[in-house]
């Protein structure tokens, strides 16, 4: 988890050129504690799921737009 925590991708979207934005781990951990775990992240990536630790996730390649969402869902806020 530390590897991902120190990435420059925590910089707000308007301040960098990448299109990915990752929620800081402290918020994900709080959500995980409240929900008792995360079953699905419907808009994620392999890299992001290292921190989110969802049982399953949908990515650009496996689009969550045309799939059923289930369980305890976490989605990065816009």
N, C-alpha and C positions, 0 to 999 in steps of 0.2 A: 504494500500500500504506500509506503514512503516514496517509492519510485514515482508514482503517479502524483502524489501530493505536491511535489516540487516542480512540476511541469509548468511551463509558461502558459499553458492553455487555461489557467485560472484567470488570466487577464480578461476583463470584460470584452464582449464581442466587438464593439466599435473601436477598440484600441489595438487590434491585431488583424492579420490577414486570413487566418484559418477560418473555416466555417464551423468547426466544432467548439462547443462550450461545455465545460464540465462543472457540475455542482461541487462545491468544496466538500470534502469528506465528512466534516463535522455535521453538516445538514443531512447527509445520507445516513450516517450512523444514528442520528436522532430519529429519522423516519423509520429506520430498521427496528429500533427499539420500540417505538410506538406501535408499529404494525406487527411486530413479532416476526419479522423477516420480509423478504421481497421475493415474490414468485416470478414476476415479469417486469421487464423494462422494455416497453414497446417501441422505443426510439433511441437505440443505443449502438454500441460497437464493442468489439472484443476488448479494446483498451479501456473503455469506460466501465465495462462490467468487472474489471479487476477490482475496482473500488465499490461499485454498486453491489456486486456479489448476488445478483438475481439468479434464481434457479434457471431461468430462460430469458433470452432477450431477442428482440428483432432489430435488424440493422438495415442499412441501405439495401444490401443484397437480399435480405429477408424482410421485406417491408411489412411494418405493422399496420399499414393503412388498409390492407385487405385481409387481415387475419382476425380471428376472435381473440379478445383479451380476456384473461382469466386470473383468478386469485388476487393476491395482494400486489397491486400495480404501482410501480414507481415510474414517474416520468419527469425528466429534467424540466424545470420551469423555464418559460421563454425569457 
